[in-house]
C-alpha cells in the first residue's frame, strides 16, 4: 500500500501547528542562529519566519517563550572538561 502526500503551502500547514510546536521551531532556530549563523539554511529561515508570523497572528505582540534546546543542556562532565 503506497501513500500519497499532497504538497501544502507552508503558510497553510503551519496553521495546524500547536503553540508548543511553534515555540520549539522558534527557540531551536534562534539558538542555532546565536551559536553559528552558518548552521541555518534558507529553508530553516523561511520556516522560522513563518512560525514567527503565525505566533504574532495568534498572540499579538506577546513574546514567544524560550525553551532550552537539548543541545544547550550542560552535563556534569562538561563543566569540568579541560580545554586543550
Backbone bond lengths (Angstrom), bond angles and torsions (degrees), N, CA, C in turn:
res aa  C-N    CA-C-N  psi(-1)  N-CA   C-N-CA  omega(-1)  CA-C   N-CA-C  phi
1 X - - - 1.441 - - 1.534 108.41 -
2 X 1.294 116.60 122.79 1.455 120.42 179.48 1.523 109.87 -104.09
3 X 1.302 113.88 144.40 1.463 119.65 179.02 1.520 109.17 -106.04
4 X 1.303 115.53 142.50 1.444 120.60 177.84 1.521 108.75 -110.80
5 X 1.316 115.54 134.60 1.452 120.51 177.19 1.515 108.62 -110.77
6 X 1.291 115.67 126.47 1.456 120.80 178.77 1.514 107.90 -94.47
7 X 1.333 117.68 123.41 1.469 119.56 179.48 1.528 111.43 -60.75
8 X 1.313 115.05 138.70 1.459 121.65 -179.94 1.528 107.19 -124.21
9 X 1.323 118.65 138.33 1.468 119.70 176.58 1.531 111.28 -57.77
10 X 1.312 116.14 144.49 1.458 121.44 -177.01 1.523 111.95 -58.26
11 X 1.325 117.33 -40.60 1.466 120.69 -179.46 1.529 111.40 -61.48
12 X 1.311 116.75 -32.87 1.463 120.65 178.76 1.529 110.63 -79.61
13 X 1.312 117.07 -39.94 1.466 121.18 -177.89 1.521 111.50 -66.85
14 X 1.337 117.02 -38.11 1.466 119.67 -174.80 1.525 111.59 -71.53
15 X 1.307 117.75 -18.10 1.468 120.37 176.22 1.528 111.32 -66.70
16 X 1.342 117.26 -20.13 1.458 121.30 178.37 1.526 111.98 -88.34
17 X 1.327 118.57 -6.00 1.462 122.21 177.73 1.523 109.60 -69.57
18 X 1.304 116.37 144.35 1.464 120.43 172.58 1.528 107.94 -78.92
19 X 1.331 116.11 167.83 1.464 119.39 176.54 1.535 110.40 -60.88
20 X 1.317 117.03 -37.52 1.470 120.66 179.17 1.531 110.77 -62.69
21 X 1.328 117.80 -40.31 1.461 121.14 177.58 1.524 110.80 -63.23
22 X 1.323 116.17 -42.42 1.471 119.97 178.63 1.529 110.87 -62.92
23 X 1.328 116.41 -43.51 1.464 120.60 179.60 1.520 110.58 -61.75
24 X 1.320 117.75 -41.50 1.465 121.16 179.77 1.526 111.34 -64.67
25 X 1.334 117.43 -43.66 1.466 120.73 179.26 1.525 110.10 -62.58
26 X 1.315 116.85 -47.78 1.465 121.45 -177.02 1.527 111.00 -65.99
27 X 1.323 117.60 -46.91 1.468 121.09 -177.68 1.524 112.02 -65.29
28 X 1.318 116.56 -44.22 1.458 120.26 -178.88 1.528 111.06 -64.08
29 X 1.318 116.76 -43.52 1.469 119.84 -179.89 1.520 110.95 -66.70
30 X 1.336 117.96 -41.70 1.466 120.01 178.40 1.522 111.15 -62.62
31 X 1.334 117.33 -40.30 1.462 120.08 177.90 1.524 110.70 -63.44
32 X 1.324 116.76 -44.26 1.462 119.73 179.96 1.522 111.47 -65.24
33 X 1.338 117.70 -35.09 1.463 120.95 176.97 1.528 111.41 -66.79
34 X 1.343 116.53 -38.61 1.463 120.12 178.86 1.522 111.52 -69.24
35 X 1.325 115.75 -39.42 1.457 119.99 -176.43 1.522 111.42 -71.47
36 X 1.321 116.80 -51.89 1.459 121.63 179.61 1.520 107.66 -159.57
37 X 1.299 116.09 108.33 1.462 119.52 -174.65 1.523 112.74 -63.98
38 X 1.330 117.46 -17.80 1.456 120.34 179.92 1.525 112.37 -81.75
39 X 1.327 118.16 -5.84 1.462 122.16 175.99 1.527 111.83 -79.93
40 X 1.322 117.27 -11.53 1.464 121.69 -175.25 1.526 108.87 -106.70
41 X 1.337 115.53 120.42 1.463 118.56 179.55 1.530 110.98 -90.81
42 X 1.322 115.62 178.37 1.461 121.15 -175.07 1.530 111.81 -63.95
43 X 1.326 117.27 -37.22 1.468 120.18 179.64 1.529 110.69 -63.98
44 X 1.332 117.50 -40.28 1.462 120.90 178.45 1.534 110.76 -66.53
45 X 1.323 116.85 -36.61 1.470 119.85 177.78 1.526 111.61 -66.60
46 X 1.330 117.06 -37.47 1.463 120.34 177.84 1.522 109.83 -67.08
47 X 1.335 117.44 -42.91 1.465 120.89 176.97 1.525 110.56 -62.22
48 X 1.333 117.25 -42.17 1.465 122.52 178.49 1.531 110.57 -61.20
49 X 1.319 116.72 -47.08 1.462 121.15 -179.23 1.526 111.28 -63.56
50 X 1.321 116.36 -41.08 1.460 120.43 179.47 1.533 110.83 -68.07
51 X 1.335 116.77 -38.29 1.471 120.77 177.96 1.533 110.44 -65.56
52 X 1.341 117.35 -42.02 1.469 120.60 177.79 1.532 110.74 -63.00
53 X 1.339 116.78 -40.86 1.461 121.01 178.71 1.523 110.86 -63.33
54 X 1.338 116.51 -42.72 1.468 120.23 178.86 1.526 110.60 -66.76
55 X 1.346 117.40 -38.31 1.467 120.63 177.92 1.535 109.83 -60.73
56 X 1.335 116.34 -45.19 1.468 120.48 179.52 1.534 111.33 -65.49
57 X 1.327 116.85 -35.21 1.472 119.67 178.68 1.528 110.35 -66.83
58 X 1.322 116.84 -35.52 1.475 120.42 -178.46 1.521 112.82 -82.18
59 X 1.336 116.78 -39.15 1.463 120.37 -169.64 1.521 114.52 -121.17
60 X 1.309 118.26 6.20 1.453 120.90 178.76 1.525 111.56 66.95
61 X 1.318 116.32 -134.31 1.468 121.54 -176.94 1.525 113.42 -87.16
62 X 1.330 117.38 5.36 1.461 120.92 179.11 1.533 109.02 -63.61
63 X 1.338 118.08 129.14 1.473 119.31 -178.08 1.525 111.58 -68.23
64 X 1.297 114.71 149.01 1.463 120.90 178.70 1.529 108.67 -77.67
65 X 1.323 118.53 128.95 1.472 119.98 178.44 1.526 110.61 -63.90
66 X 1.300 116.32 149.26 1.463 121.30 -179.36 1.520 108.43 -103.01
67 X 1.313 116.35 128.59 1.452 120.23 174.41 1.519 108.56 -105.41
68 X 1.306 115.49 156.56 1.457 119.71 179.73 1.522 108.04 -84.48
69 X 1.314 115.75 121.90 1.461 120.24 177.77 1.525 109.28 -69.48
70 X 1.323 117.48 146.00 1.470 119.77 -179.47 1.530 113.08 -55.53
71 X 1.330 117.81 -30.11 1.460 118.77 -179.86 1.529 111.78 -78.46
72 X 1.327 117.99 -7.64 1.459 121.93 176.47 1.522 112.67 -85.88
73 X 1.322 117.24 -16.61 1.457 120.46 -177.39 1.528 110.24 -60.51
74 X 1.307 115.84 138.69 1.458 121.45 176.33 1.514 107.30 -103.51
75 X 1.303 115.09 123.86 1.451 120.04 177.80 1.519 108.75 -96.11
76 X 1.297 116.81 155.71 1.455 121.12 -175.33 1.522 111.51 -54.41
77 X 1.298 117.56 -39.81 1.462 120.48 179.53 1.514 113.08 -64.01
78 X 1.336 117.12 -30.30 1.458 120.60 -179.88 1.520 112.19 -71.45
79 X 1.317 117.46 -27.39 1.462 120.86 -177.97 1.529 110.42 -67.14
80 X 1.325 115.67 -40.43 1.438 120.28 -175.70 1.534 113.02 -98.27
81 X 1.304 117.06 9.14 1.452 119.67 -178.41 1.528 109.80 -66.96
82 X 1.316 114.85 140.37 1.456 119.62 178.98 1.512 109.61 -88.77
83 X 1.305 116.26 140.85 1.466 120.49 176.91 1.516 107.82 -93.57
84 X 1.303 115.51 137.83 1.458 120.23 -179.68 1.491 110.55 -106.52
